[in-house]
Amino acid sequence: MNVLSEAWRYLTEADNWTGPGGMANLLTEQLLLTVTALAMALCVGLPLALWLGHLGRGGFVAINVSNVGRAVPTFALLALLVVAEWPGTQSFGPYGRAGLATLIALTLFALPPIITNAYVAVREVPPDVRESARGMGMTGRQLFFRVELPLAMPLVVSGVRLALVQVWATATIAALVAGPGLGRVITDGFFRSNYGKGIAGAIVVAAVALVLELLAAAAQRLVATPRGSSPNREVGMSAGAPTVDAPADAVG
């Protein structure tokens, strides 16, 4: 109970939130790291996974590469990047000390759930819906953007949601190798036996994780909610109906 009182006192003192090493600055660093790492992972992993899912090839490679990524401890990768000549521990703009090393490690950590969910989401589109779309004369591009992608979006967003919360939580370990973020408050507090400070940092990390989870869950529900008539719904409705053969050049 004493520790919680000390944590509350630390959180409510304005001086602890201001300055270069204040909670507000460290919170901004960690949010920036999380959003940037997630954006980089989306740019790299999402198009590749969706493309492989559309083609129906490379699934074994995609899933197993993701599994390897899960097996490699993020802290071990981060430690290797920090002790290497590049990127090392030098400051990286607004990302702080060892910011680039932390950003690379978090990006690689975010890839597995994004790649796995996106690939599986496209492959799980019912085959009869695909055949119906082809029977309606859709090209491969139209099939992907008008049928496969809309139907896959809820599971794709689920992978992004998982990656977001995991990256935010994992970003705290950067402090163990002198990196940026709120982990510095936690490690410094426990190292100096100032447990109230350490618990205060942990409370902020947990609170922000909860907010991010709620926002991501709301986005996932929004994507999963059907809105009126859509091309993929029309295709799904016509899946059981007779279809005419599409011209050979219209099949992607």
C-alpha positions in Angstrom: 0.0 0.0 0.0 2.9 2.3 0.8 4.4 1.7 -2.7 1.0 2.5 -4.4 0.9 5.8 -2.4 4.4 6.6 -3.5 3.5 5.8 -7.1 0.4 8.1 -6.9 2.6 10.8 -5.4 5.1 10.4 -8.3 2.3 10.6 -10.9 0.7 13.7 -9.5 3.9 15.8 -9.1 4.1 18.1 -12.1 8.0 18.1 -12.0 8.1 14.4 -12.9 6.3 15.1 -16.2 8.4 18.0 -17.5 11.9 18.3 -18.9 13.9 16.1 -21.3 13.7 13.1 -19.0 10.2 13.7 -17.8 7.3 11.3 -18.2 5.6 13.3 -20.9 8.7 13.3 -23.1 9.4 9.6 -22.5 5.7 8.8 -23.2 5.9 10.7 -26.5 9.1 8.9 -27.5 7.5 5.5 -26.9 4.3 6.4 -28.7 6.4 7.7 -31.7 8.5 4.5 -31.7 5.4 2.3 -31.6 3.5 4.1 -34.3 6.6 4.3 -36.6 7.6 0.7 -36.1 4.0 -0.4 -36.8 3.8 1.8 -39.9 7.1 0.4 -41.2 6.0 -3.2 -40.6 2.7 -2.5 -42.4 4.5 -1.1 -45.4 6.8 -4.1 -45.6 4.7 -7.0 -44.5 1.1 -6.2 -45.5 1.5 -5.9 -49.3 3.6 -9.0 -49.4 1.2 -11.1 -47.3 -1.9 -9.9 -49.2 -0.2 -10.6 -52.6 0.9 -14.1 -51.6 -2.6 -14.8 -50.2 -4.2 -13.7 -53.4 -1.9 -15.9 -55.5 -2.3 -18.8 -53.1 1.4 -19.4 -53.1 4.3 -18.9 -50.7 2.1 -19.6 -47.6 4.6 -22.1 -46.2 7.4 -19.5 -46.5 5.3 -16.6 -45.1 4.0 -18.5 -42.1 7.4 -20.1 -41.2 9.3 -16.8 -41.6 6.8 -15.3 -39.2 7.2 -18.2 -36.7 11.0 -17.7 -36.8 10.4 -14.0 -36.1 8.4 -14.9 -33.0 11.1 -17.3 -31.8 13.8 -14.7 -31.8 13.7 -12.7 -28.5 13.3 -9.0 -29.2 15.6 -8.1 -26.4 18.4 -10.3 -27.8 18.0 -8.6 -31.2 18.0 -5.2 -29.6 21.1 -6.0 -27.6 22.9 -7.1 -30.8 21.9 -3.9 -32.6 23.0 -1.7 -29.8 26.5 -3.2 -29.4 27.1 -3.2 -33.2 28.9 -0.4 -34.8 25.7 0.5 -36.6 23.1 1.5 -35.5 24.6 1.5 -32.0 23.3 3.7 -29.2 23.6 7.1 -30.9 20.6 9.4 -30.7 18.1 9.2 -33.6 16.2 12.5 -33.8 13.0 12.5 -31.7 13.3 8.8 -31.1 16.0 9.4 -28.5 19.2 7.5 -27.6 19.5 4.1 -29.3 16.3 5.1 -31.2 17.2 3.6 -34.5 18.2 0.2 -33.0 15.0 0.1 -31.0 12.9 1.1 -34.1 14.5 -1.7 -36.2 13.9 -4.3 -33.5 10.3 -3.3 -32.9 9.6 -3.3 -36.7 10.8 -6.9 -37.0 8.8 -7.8 -33.9 5.6 -6.4 -35.5 5.9 -8.3 -38.7 4.8 -11.9 -37.7 1.2 -11.1 -36.6 0.7 -8.8 -39.5 2.0 -11.2 -42.1 0.3 -14.3 -40.7 -3.1 -12.7 -40.2 -3.1 -11.0 -43.6 -2.1 -14.1 -45.5 -4.6 -16.3 -43.7 -7.4 -13.7 -44.1 -7.1 -13.7 -47.9 -6.8 -17.5 -48.2 -9.9 -18.0 -46.0 -12.2 -16.2 -48.5 -14.6 -18.9 -49.5 -13.7 -20.5 -52.9 -17.3 -20.4 -54.1 -17.2 -16.6 -53.7 -14.1 -16.4 -55.8 -15.5 -18.6 -58.5 -18.7 -16.5 -58.5 -16.7 -13.3 -58.9 -14.7 -14.8 -61.8 -18.0 -16.0 -63.3 -19.2 -12.4 -63.2 -16.2 -11.4 -65.3 -14.0 -9.9 -62.7 -10.3 -9.6 -63.4 -7.7 -10.7 -60.8 -7.3 -7.1 -59.7 -11.1 -6.6 -59.3 -11.3 -9.9 -57.5 -8.7 -8.8 -55.0 -9.9 -5.2 -54.3 -13.7 -5.8 -54.5 -14.0 -9.2 -53.0 -11.0 -10.6 -51.2 -9.7 -7.5 -49.5 -13.1 -6.4 -48.0 -13.8 -9.9 -46.7 -10.3 -10.2 -45.3 -10.2 -6.8 -43.6 -11.5 -7.8 -40.1 -8.8 -10.5 -39.7 -6.2 -8.2 -41.2 -7.1 -5.4 -38.7 -7.0 -8.1 -35.9 -3.3 -8.7 -36.8 -2.6 -5.0 -36.7 -4.3 -4.7 -33.4 -2.2 -7.5 -31.9 1.0 -6.0 -33.3 0.1 -2.5 -32.0 -0.3 -3.6 -28.3 2.6 -6.0 -28.4 5.0 -3.4 -29.9 3.9 -0.8 -27.3 4.5 -3.2 -24.4 7.7 -4.5 -25.8 9.1 -1.0 -26.4 9.6 -0.6 -22.6 12.6 -3.1 -22.7 14.6 -0.6 -24.7 15.5 1.0 -21.4 17.5 -2.1 -20.5 20.1 -1.2 -23.2 19.9 2.6 -22.5 17.2 3.1 -25.0 14.2 5.5 -25.1 10.7 5.3 -23.7 8.9 4.9 -20.4 11.0 1.8 -19.5 13.6 4.2 -18.3 11.3 5.3 -15.5 10.7 1.7 -14.5 14.3 0.6 -14.6 15.6 3.7 -12.9 13.0 3.4 -10.1 13.7 -0.2 -9.3 17.5 0.2 -9.7 17.5 3.0 -7.1 15.0 1.2 -4.9 12.5 3.9 -5.6 9.7 1.4 -6.1 7.0 4.1 -6.3 8.7 5.6 -9.3 9.0 2.1 -11.0 5.4 1.3 -10.3 4.3 4.7 -11.6 6.0 4.0 -14.9 4.4 0.6 -15.1 1.0 2.1 -14.4 1.4 4.6 -17.3 2.5 1.8 -19.7 -0.5 -0.4 -18.7 -2.9 2.5 -19.0 -1.8 3.5 -22.5 -1.8 -0.2 -23.5 -5.4 -0.4 -22.5 -6.3 2.8 -24.4 -4.5 1.5 -27.5 -6.3 -1.9 -27.2 -9.7 -0.2 -26.9 -9.0 2.1 -29.9 -7.9 -0.9 -32.0 -10.9 -3.0 -31.0 -13.2 -0.1 -32.0 -11.4 0.1 -35.4 -11.8 -3.7 -35.8 -15.5 -3.5 -35.0 -15.9 -0.7 -37.5 -14.3 -2.7 -40.3 -16.3 -5.8 -39.5 -19.7 -3.9 -39.5 -21.5 -4.3 -42.8 -22.6 -1.1 -44.4 -25.4 -1.4 -46.9 -24.9 -3.2 -50.2 -21.4 -3.9 -51.4 -19.8 -5.6 -54.4 -18.5 -8.5 -52.3 -22.0 -9.0 -50.7 -23.5 -9.2 -54.2 -20.9 -11.7 -55.2 -21.6 -13.8 -52.0 -25.4 -13.7 -52.7 -24.8 -14.9 -56.3 -22.4 -17.7 -55.2 -25.2 -20.3 -55.2 -26.8 -19.0 -58.4 -25.9 -20.1 -61.9 -23.1 -18.1 -63.5 -21.9 -17.6 -67.0 -18.3 -18.4 -67.9 -16.0 -15.4 -67.9 -13.9 -14.7 -70.9 -10.5 -16.3 -70.6 -8.7 -12.9 -70.5 -10.9 -11.7 -67.7 -9.7 -14.3 -65.2 -6.8 -13.1 -63.1 
